[in-house]
Amino acid sequence: MSKNETYLQIAQIHIESINEGFLSSLGLPFMALLYEKIDLTPSGYLEVIEKDNQIIGFVSGTKNGLKPILKSMWSDKLPLFLALAPNLINPFKIIKIIEILFHSVGTKDENAFPKEELLSIAIRPQFRGLGLAEVLFQKLVSRFREYGSPSFKIIVGRDLIPAHKFYQKMKCKEVAKITIHSHKESSVYTYDVIDKDKI
C-alpha cells in the first residue's frame, strides 16, 4: 500500500468515525494531508492496524503539541491550498481554517497541560468491540514511555459520549474543562505514562 493510499484510508476512517468536529467537514484531501504531516513531522506519531491490506484503525499523537504539525502544513502552501480549495467559497469555513492553522489549541490554560497529546483514535465500525482501540492506545502509551514523557493529554468534545467512556475505561483522568475555537466546552484528560499500575 502506498503512503498516499495509507493517508487517504486514515482520513476516511476519521471522517466516518469522528464526524462531529469541524475538521471532518474539510474533506478527504485536507484530512489526508493532515495525517501525512502528523506522520512525517518528527514530533508526530501515527500507528495503524491493517487487515487484508486495508487499514482498519489508527491512533495519532504528538510529543510537542500541534504547532509543529500545523507549521509544516502552512509552509507547504500549494498542497494545502489544493486540499482546502473546495472549502474556500464558505466564509465561515475560512475563518475556522485560519483559527486552526494559526492558533492551534488556543487556550490560555494550554501550558497547564502536557505538550504530549493523543490527537485521534478510530476504528472502522465493523471492527469495533474487538479491543483494537485499547491496543492502539497502549501503543501510543509505549511510544510516549520511550520518549521519557511522564504523561499526555487528550482533548474531548463535550458531546462525544463514547470517547469519554473509552478514556475513562483506559483510566485517564479528567483534569479540566476548556473552550476552544467554536466556544464549545471540551474536557481535558491526562494519562500518567509512568504509573506502573496501568501497565
C-alpha positions in Angstrom: 0.0 0.0 0.0 1.4 3.4 -1.0 1.8 6.2 1.6 -0.8 8.3 -0.2 -3.3 5.4 0.0 -2.5 5.0 3.6 -3.2 8.6 4.4 -6.4 8.5 2.4 -7.7 5.5 4.2 -6.9 7.0 7.6 -8.6 10.2 6.5 -11.7 8.3 5.5 -11.8 6.4 8.9 -11.5 9.8 10.7 -14.4 11.3 8.6 -16.6 8.3 9.2 -15.8 7.9 12.9 -15.0 11.4 14.2 -17.6 13.3 12.3 -18.8 15.7 15.0 -15.8 18.0 14.7 -15.1 20.8 12.3 -12.0 19.1 10.8 -14.0 16.3 9.3 -16.1 18.8 7.3 -13.0 20.0 5.4 -13.0 16.9 3.3 -10.8 13.9 2.4 -7.9 15.7 0.7 -7.3 18.0 3.7 -7.6 15.2 6.2 -5.2 13.0 4.2 -2.7 15.9 4.2 -3.1 16.4 7.9 -2.3 12.8 8.6 0.7 12.9 6.2 2.1 15.8 8.2 1.5 14.1 11.5 3.3 11.1 10.2 6.3 13.0 8.7 6.8 15.7 11.3 9.5 14.5 13.8 7.3 15.2 16.8 4.3 13.4 15.4 3.2 9.8 15.8 0.9 7.7 13.6 0.2 4.0 14.1 -2.2 1.8 12.1 -3.7 -1.7 12.3 -4.2 -3.4 9.0 -6.2 -6.4 7.8 -6.2 -7.8 4.3 -4.2 -4.8 3.0 -6.8 -2.4 4.5 -6.3 -0.1 7.4 -9.0 -0.8 10.0 -7.8 1.5 12.7 -5.3 4.1 13.7 -4.0 6.3 16.5 -2.2 9.6 16.2 -0.3 11.8 18.6 2.3 14.4 19.1 5.1 14.8 21.7 5.4 18.6 21.2 1.9 20.0 20.6 0.1 20.7 17.3 2.1 23.7 16.3 5.0 21.9 14.6 2.5 19.9 12.6 0.4 22.9 11.6 3.5 24.9 10.8 4.6 22.1 8.4 1.2 22.2 6.7 1.3 26.0 6.4 4.8 26.0 5.0 3.7 23.7 2.2 1.2 26.1 0.7 0.3 24.6 -2.6 -0.8 21.2 -1.4 -2.6 22.9 1.5 -4.4 25.3 -0.9 -5.4 22.4 -3.2 -6.7 20.4 -0.3 -8.7 23.3 1.1 -9.9 24.7 -2.3 -13.5 23.3 -2.1 -13.9 25.0 1.3 -12.8 28.5 0.3 -16.1 29.6 -1.0 -17.6 29.4 2.5 -16.6 32.4 4.7 -17.4 30.6 7.9 -15.0 27.8 7.0 -12.3 30.2 6.0 -12.5 31.8 9.5 -12.3 28.4 11.2 -9.4 27.3 9.0 -7.4 30.4 9.9 -8.1 29.7 13.6 -6.9 26.1 13.3 -3.8 27.0 11.3 -2.7 30.0 13.3 -3.9 29.4 16.8 -3.6 25.6 17.4 -5.4 24.8 20.6 -5.6 28.4 21.6 -6.5 28.2 25.3 -4.9 30.4 27.9 -4.5 27.3 30.1 -2.6 25.5 27.4 0.7 25.5 29.4 -1.0 23.9 32.4 -1.3 20.6 30.5 1.3 18.2 28.9 2.5 19.1 25.4 2.3 15.5 24.6 -1.1 14.7 23.2 -3.2 11.9 21.8 -4.8 13.6 18.8 -7.2 11.0 17.5 -8.0 7.3 17.6 -10.6 5.5 15.5 -11.6 2.0 14.3 -13.8 1.1 11.3 -17.3 0.3 12.6 -17.3 -3.3 11.5 -14.1 -4.0 13.6 -15.2 -2.3 16.8 -15.7 -4.3 20.0 -12.6 -6.4 19.4 -10.3 -4.4 21.7 -8.4 -2.8 18.9 -8.8 0.7 20.2 -7.2 -0.4 23.5 -4.3 -2.0 21.6 -3.7 1.3 19.7 -4.0 3.3 22.9 -1.3 1.2 24.6 1.0 1.5 21.5 0.8 5.3 22.0 1.5 4.9 25.7 4.6 2.8 24.9 5.8 5.4 22.4 5.5 8.2 25.0 7.2 6.0 27.5 10.1 5.6 25.1 10.2 9.4 24.7 10.5 9.7 28.5 7.2 11.6 28.7 5.6 11.4 32.2 2.1 12.0 30.8 0.0 13.1 27.9 -3.3 14.8 27.3 -6.5 14.2 25.3 -9.0 16.9 24.5 -12.5 15.5 24.1 -15.6 17.5 23.0 -18.4 17.6 25.4 -20.9 15.7 23.2 -18.5 12.8 22.3 -20.0 10.5 24.9 -18.4 7.2 23.5 -15.0 8.9 23.6 -15.5 10.0 27.2 -16.4 6.4 28.2 -13.4 5.0 26.4 -10.9 7.3 28.0 -12.4 6.8 31.4 -12.2 3.0 30.8 -8.5 3.5 30.0 -8.0 5.2 33.4 -7.5 8.6 32.0 -8.2 11.4 34.5 -10.4 14.4 33.6 -8.5 17.4 34.9 -10.2 20.4 33.3 -12.9 21.8 31.1 -11.9 24.3 28.5 -13.5 26.1 25.5 -11.6 26.2 22.2 -12.3 27.9 18.8 -16.0 27.3 18.5 -16.6 28.2 22.2 -17.9 24.7 22.8 -16.9 23.0 26.0 -14.3 20.2 25.9 -12.8 18.1 28.6 -9.1 17.7 29.1 -8.0 14.2 30.2 -4.5 13.2 31.2 -2.8 9.8 31.3 0.2 9.1 33.5 2.6 7.1 31.4 4.9 6.2 34.3 2.1 4.8 36.5 3.1 1.1 36.6 -0.3 0.1 38.0 -1.8 0.8 34.5 0.7 -1.4 32.6 
